[in-house]
Amino acid sequence: MIYLSDILTQEHELETFEGLLEIVRQKARDGEIHLDVDIKPPFNEAPKDWQNQIEMAFTFPNR
């Protein structure tokens, strides 16, 4: 299991919500099987449905 807070801590170069989605997709492609969205991402441009988008990126990483 990977936590969103761990991704945000490990990936210091992240500057956008879209960049976060790409990292989440890559984690899923690399074999992670569970993602816990334990924190709201600190990006101003994060949409209202940010949690949904993160979960979709993880569940369907090749879209």
Backbone bond lengths (Angstrom), bond angles and torsions (degrees), N, CA, C in turn:
res aa  C-N    CA-C-N  psi(-1)  N-CA   C-N-CA  omega(-1)  CA-C   N-CA-C  phi
1 M - - - 1.454 - - 1.522 108.32 -
2 I 1.306 114.03 140.53 1.460 119.87 175.45 1.532 108.26 -121.96
3 Y 1.305 114.83 143.17 1.460 121.42 179.38 1.525 109.31 -101.99
4 L 1.312 115.59 143.62 1.455 119.76 177.39 1.529 110.36 -59.07
5 S 1.313 116.85 -37.59 1.468 119.84 178.88 1.528 111.00 -61.80
6 D 1.335 117.98 -34.86 1.469 120.66 176.98 1.528 110.94 -66.48
7 I 1.319 116.51 -41.51 1.467 120.05 178.13 1.526 109.70 -60.60
8 L 1.320 116.29 -46.19 1.463 120.03 -178.36 1.528 111.49 -65.03
9 T 1.311 117.22 -33.47 1.465 121.38 178.76 1.527 111.26 -73.31
10 Q 1.321 116.59 -40.05 1.466 121.39 -175.93 1.524 112.97 -78.14
11 E 1.299 117.15 -31.96 1.470 121.69 -174.41 1.527 109.92 -100.27
12 H 1.315 116.42 76.54 1.466 121.71 -175.39 1.524 113.69 -63.86
13 E 1.324 117.12 -25.52 1.463 120.08 -175.69 1.531 113.30 -80.84
14 L 1.319 117.89 -5.34 1.465 120.32 -179.89 1.524 110.76 -62.57
15 E 1.322 115.17 128.41 1.461 119.76 -179.78 1.517 113.27 -125.49
16 T 1.346 116.88 -12.41 1.459 119.64 -176.73 1.524 110.77 -136.06
17 F 1.305 114.86 159.22 1.459 120.63 176.05 1.524 110.10 -64.37
18 E 1.320 117.44 -39.70 1.467 120.59 178.77 1.528 110.68 -62.45
19 G 1.316 117.17 -37.78 1.461 120.47 175.67 1.520 111.50 -62.54
20 L 1.316 116.33 -39.32 1.463 120.93 176.58 1.522 110.47 -62.40
21 L 1.323 116.97 -43.78 1.466 120.00 178.88 1.523 110.97 -59.29
22 E 1.313 117.07 -39.57 1.465 119.91 179.81 1.530 111.00 -66.26
23 I 1.312 117.72 -39.98 1.472 120.88 176.94 1.530 109.89 -63.79
24 V 1.324 117.41 -42.30 1.465 121.75 178.54 1.527 109.82 -61.21
25 R 1.325 117.09 -43.78 1.474 120.37 177.32 1.526 110.84 -60.15
26 Q 1.325 116.17 -42.95 1.463 120.21 -178.81 1.523 111.16 -64.76
27 K 1.318 117.52 -39.54 1.470 120.72 177.85 1.527 110.07 -60.70
28 A 1.324 116.84 -41.40 1.466 120.50 178.38 1.527 110.57 -65.53
29 R 1.326 116.96 -43.60 1.471 120.26 178.76 1.526 111.57 -64.38
30 D 1.331 116.26 -29.58 1.467 120.90 -179.82 1.524 112.97 -78.80
31 G 1.338 117.28 -4.97 1.457 119.53 173.85 1.517 116.77 113.77
32 E 1.320 118.37 -1.93 1.468 118.64 174.91 1.525 107.95 -61.18
33 I 1.335 116.75 138.94 1.461 118.22 -177.31 1.522 113.69 -112.85
34 H 1.325 117.59 -12.49 1.466 120.92 177.72 1.523 109.54 -136.56
35 L 1.321 114.93 138.71 1.460 121.62 175.81 1.518 107.74 -127.23
36 D 1.312 116.70 127.38 1.459 121.93 175.81 1.525 107.94 -106.47
37 V 1.318 115.61 114.70 1.464 121.18 179.29 1.530 106.56 -85.77
38 D 1.318 115.08 84.77 1.459 121.68 -171.43 1.524 114.39 -96.55
39 I 1.317 116.49 -0.86 1.464 120.13 -176.32 1.525 108.91 -153.58
40 K 1.315 115.93 149.08 1.466 120.06 175.50 1.524 108.23 -81.61
41 P 1.334 117.19 131.97 1.462 119.08 179.73 1.529 111.39 -65.65
42 P 1.318 116.94 146.56 1.467 121.18 -173.57 1.529 114.92 -86.98
43 F 1.311 117.32 34.46 1.461 120.37 -176.98 1.521 110.03 -103.94
44 N 1.321 116.30 128.20 1.467 120.95 -178.84 1.519 112.54 -62.07
45 E 1.333 116.67 -31.24 1.462 119.30 -176.35 1.525 112.85 -87.10
46 A 1.325 117.91 6.45 1.466 120.18 178.19 1.529 109.14 -61.75
47 P 1.320 116.95 129.94 1.465 120.10 -178.21 1.527 111.95 -71.65
48 K 1.314 115.30 168.16 1.464 120.01 179.59 1.525 111.76 -59.92
49 D 1.320 116.43 -34.00 1.467 120.31 -179.54 1.532 111.60 -96.17
50 W 1.326 116.48 36.91 1.466 121.98 -175.26 1.525 112.31 -55.49
51 Q 1.325 117.53 -40.43 1.464 119.80 -178.24 1.527 110.71 -65.63
52 N 1.307 115.96 -42.21 1.463 120.98 177.02 1.523 111.04 -59.73
53 Q 1.317 116.32 -44.95 1.462 120.20 -178.38 1.525 111.62 -64.58
54 I 1.322 116.94 -38.49 1.463 120.20 177.98 1.527 110.02 -65.63
55 E 1.311 116.77 -44.93 1.463 120.18 179.53 1.525 111.51 -63.85
56 M 1.320 117.39 -39.24 1.470 120.72 178.13 1.528 110.86 -66.67
57 A 1.320 117.11 -40.18 1.465 120.58 178.69 1.526 110.51 -62.26
58 F 1.326 116.86 -37.15 1.459 120.79 -179.99 1.528 111.32 -74.89
59 T 1.320 116.85 -41.26 1.461 121.60 -177.04 1.524 112.27 -72.46
60 F 1.326 116.48 -37.09 1.471 121.88 -178.26 1.532 109.36 -125.02
61 P 1.327 117.86 71.20 1.468 120.83 -172.21 1.524 115.21 -70.30
62 N 1.309 117.86 -14.36 1.464 119.75 -177.26 1.516 113.68 -98.97
63 R 1.301 117.22 9.62 1.472 120.61 177.81 1.489 110.48 -80.68
